Amino acid sequence: MLSLVALAIAAFAATNVDNLFVLLAFVAEARGHVGRVVFGQYAGSLALIVIAMGLAALLRSLPPGYVGLLGVLPIGVGLSKGWARFGPRRATPDDTGAQAVPPAKPGSAWWTVAGVAIANGSDNIAVYVPLYAGHSRLDCGVISLVFVVMIALWCAGAVWLVNHPLLGAPIRRYGTALLPVILLVVGFSVIAENDTLRLVFGL
């Protein structure tokens, strides 16, 4: 159970590093209306979770080994993130490797926050679908619970960092460096737990 919780935490953290910095922007401009930012973040994140669970349910009809092939999705995302972070330098707005998102305007409504979370959620879907598809319904409930708790921690972290702006720079620098590694771990874990190597290589 602890390994499942750790895997869910890693999956959430890996796919929401860039979203943390988007949250920082929303919280910074909320000016005392942080509640709507939190509500919007929950709405967008829960929508991504529901979509991922729906797609995973459709894929459970596949033989177990084939479900593990979905692990190539987070691996692919991790390799892409690693190339963007460590490959040839590319001009980025903040030189952090995080996905560029238009800055939030003052007074952003909760549905704006939710919309940005969903629009920025392709990585989440790519990682969550194989994670859900490779586990039992009970395990999926545990994973979802961990995600709900992590959303709250993410929002609290954004509020805390806004109040301590100097701490944002090192987190931005080292968090994006760890992101590809975490995604690769999640992807290979999905492959290993579904006995996919035996299917593909006869191991």
Buried (B, 14 or more C-beta within 10 A) or exposed (E): EEEBBEBBBBBBBBBBBBBBBBBBBBBBBBEEBBEBBBBBBBBBBBBBBEBBBEBBBEBBEBEBBBBBBBBBBBBBBBBBBBEBBEEEEEEEEEEBBBBEBEEBEEEBEBEBBBBBBBEBBEBBBBBBBBBBBBBEEEBBEBBBEBBBBBBEEBBEBBBEBBEEEEEBEEBBEEBBBEBBBBBBBBBBBBBEBBEBBEBEEEE
